[in-house]
Amino acid sequence: MNQTNPSLQTQTILDQADRIKFLVFDLDGVITSEQKYWNTARLTVWELITQPEYLGLTDYFGPTQPHQVLTNGQQTINNDFIYELKRRAINSNWDLTYFVFCLHLAGILQQLQHQDLEEWSSLNHKIDLANSEQWQLLRRSLQDLEFDPNVSESTIAQFWQETTDLKGSSVTEYVRPFYQKHLGISLPETHSDLWNLCYQNFQAWYEGRKGFTLPDDETVLDVYQIRTILQILMDADRFTLAIATGRPRNEVIEPLTALGLLSFFDPKRIVTYDEVLAAEEQLKATSCPIKLGKPHPFVVLKALHVDEDPQRFCTEAFQKQERTYAVYIGDAASDVVAAQRSGCISVGVLTGFTASRAKAEQVQMFSNLGCDRVIESIQALPQVLGIEPT
């Protein structure tokens, strides 16, 4: 694969483009916008910190209603934070939600530590929010005290400084030693009851079960433009189009159907979080537990080898096979890493990053990762693949 520094001036034909048979697309940031997911994460974190059944710090972020959270979302999770997560190859919006909540909570607990020794001691150096009684205990410790959300921002900045060299799951896993180091508190394992609570509340907000309806999924380009590009790729009669995403299956099928895009993709090669969970359960039964979300190459390999045993996807020998007959198109560091670990060609698009970042910085991030090509959007794919305009 080409490992030269990509730039927007190198939208030339990929090396050996005539050998490419599979185009595997990530969804968010490539076809659909991630805005709905980011807003869902913001609502979930806001709920856990401000609502009376959880921490009850009513005006911690300022907004007191869901629609205000969306308008002023930067106070809960700002775009720089999201960009940093994507740059660090963290792909899961559920992990994002859990992660942000834990860091905001660390900032709150640091203030409690300095304000009220008696209430601080009552926590017994352990946070395990597994049931309503434990939320009540923590809420009681926080009541009648003043908290500054700027301390949370300082805590988050401190966390990033301490994890400069970490990527992927190593970043989120550092939350536990971070709590131990700065607060002397034991935090539960990442996929604990607290993580599951974040997941369940996230899904409830996303699916409209909290009495508030989020705006529907948007696309990163006009849907007509996307449909035109996919049709050009299909009409070339050279490619099978696939999807490899961290979204649950119903959150892939429903929006793509509504947008009139689903029929472009081979239904056997639409790989989602549902397949990840099923494979993880299968591997757990064989005493080989492993997390298969990106940047692990599972979703990409599954899209290419639909009938292969998931255990093979976990072997280094299988992952290292050359698959330059396939391209994985994504918008984040985790996509590039997954493509590389699966032996595929990586193409990075710039439609998924937050507008607060300069394009040159985004291109440089892809370049540093060794991405094979960087393009503005999937509109450049025909040129990159050497498809003559008709």
C-alpha positions, 0 to 999 in steps of 0.5 A: 500500500502507498504510505506516502504523505497524502494531501488533497493535491494527490487525488490521483488514481490509487496504485493498482486501482484496477485490482480493487473489487470491494469498497467498504464504507464507514457510515458516520462522517462518510455518508451520515452526519454524527451530529445526532449521536453527539447530541444524544451523548450531550443529553445523556451526560446532562441528564446524569449530572443535572436531573434529580434522580441522578446527581441533581446539580440542576444548573451545572451546565446552565441549560435546564431543558433538552432543547437548550442542551442542544443549542448550548451543547458545547458546555456539556461536550465541546467539539474539541473534545470530540475531535480529540477522541476521534484523533485518538482512535476512539470510535464508540459514542457509548464510550464517549458518553461514559468517558465524558461523564466520568471526567465531569464527575472527577471535576465535581469530586475534586471540588467536593474533596476541597470543600467538605471533608466530612461528605468526602469521607462518607464516599468511602473512596469508592464510586459504584453507581449500580443502583438508586441508593448509591446515586442518592448517597452521592447526591446527598454528599453534593447538595448545598455545595457550589460547583464550578463547571470550569473545574471539569474543563481543567480536569479534562485538560489534565487527563489529555496531558497525561494520556498524550501517547495513548490511543484507542481503548488505552485512553478510556481505560486510563480513567480508572488509574486517573481517578485513583491517582487524583482522587484516591477513588476506585472506579468500576471496570469500563463495562460496568453498571455505570457504563451500562446506565450510560448506554441505556440512557443514551439509547433511550434519548436516541430512540425518543423514549425520554419524551424528547425527539432529536432531529433525524439523521442528516447526511454529510452531503446533499443526499442527491449527491451521495446517491449520484456517487454511489450510482456511478460506482455501481454502474462501473460494474467493478465494485461490491459496496459494503458497510462496516460501522459501529452503529447498531443494525436498526440504526443503519437499515432504517435511516439508509432506507429512508434516504433511499441509499440502502439498495446500493449496498450488498445486504450480506456485507452490512456489518454493524455493532450487532455483529460485533456483539454476537462475535464477542459472545461467541469468542467469550464462550471459547475462553477468548474474550476480546473487544472487536469494535474499531480500531480492531479490524473485525468489522472490515474483515467481516464485510469481506469474509462474510462466512469466516469464523470470527476466531480467525479474524483475531489471529495476526496471520489472518489480519496480516494478509494483503487485501489491496483489492479492498478499500475502507473509507472512513473519517476517523483515526480508528477507521485508518487503523482498522483498514491497516490492520486488515490489510486494506487500502485506507481512504480518509474523508474530511466530511466527519470532523468538526468545523472548528479544526483547520483542514490542514490539521485534519489532513496532517492527522491522516498523514501521520497515520499513514492513510493511503489517500485523503479526499474532501468527500466521497465525491472524489472516489470516482477520480481516485478509483480511475473511473472515467466520467460518462 
